[in-house]
């Protein structure tokens, strides 16, 4: 199970880094707005899904790692 945890952690980090490079050139709608919508060169609004999905996958890896760590500690006693 630990290999899946590490795979999820690595995949989440890779997705966040790649998403930053992909969506780094998109201009925000307004600097004062708190939302993360951006506008492409073509004028199409977009949302940085790779960054969001990478964070979700990373957090799943952290949660599974913590659950596995707790399970292995319970079996040691």
N, C-alpha and C positions, 0 to 999 in steps of 0.2 A: 504494500500500500504506500510505502514511503516514496517509491519511485514515481507513482502517480502524483503525489504531492509536489515533488520537485519539478515534474513535467508541467503541472499547472502553474507553479510559481514562475518558471522560465518562460512559458508561453504568455503569461500575463505581462511580464516585463517586456518581452519582445513586441507584443502587440501595442503596448503603450509607447514604446520608443518609435516604432514604425508609424504609428498614428500621429505622433508629434511631427515627424518629418513630412507626412502627407498633408496634414492640416496646418502646418506652420505658416504657409504662404497665404492662407485665406484671411481676408480682412473681416474684422468684426462689424456688426451692424452699427453699433454706437458704443463708444468707450464707456459711457455712463451706465448702459444697460448691464444687468447682472446675468443675463442669459449667455449661452455659449454658441449661439447661432452665428454662422459666418456666411459670407457671400463670395461665390466663385467669381472668376473673371467673366464668366458668361452671365452672371447675375442670378444664379440659382442658389437658393438658401440651402445650407447643408449643416449637419450636426456631426461632430467628430466621433462617430460610432466606434472606430478601432480603439480610441483612447478609453472610452467608456467600457467597452467589452473587455479590454485588457485589464482594467481595474477590477471588474467583476470576476474574471478568471483568476487574477492574482489573489483576491480576497477569498475565493473558494479554496485555493491552494493553502492559504494561511489557516482557514477554518478546519480543513481536513487534516492539516499537519498538527494543529493543536488537539483535535479530537483523537488522532492516532497516538500522539504523545501521552495524552491522558489515559488512553486504553492500555498502552504498554506499561505505564507506571502502575496501573491497577493490578496487572498480572504479575508484577515483580513482588508484591507484598504477599 
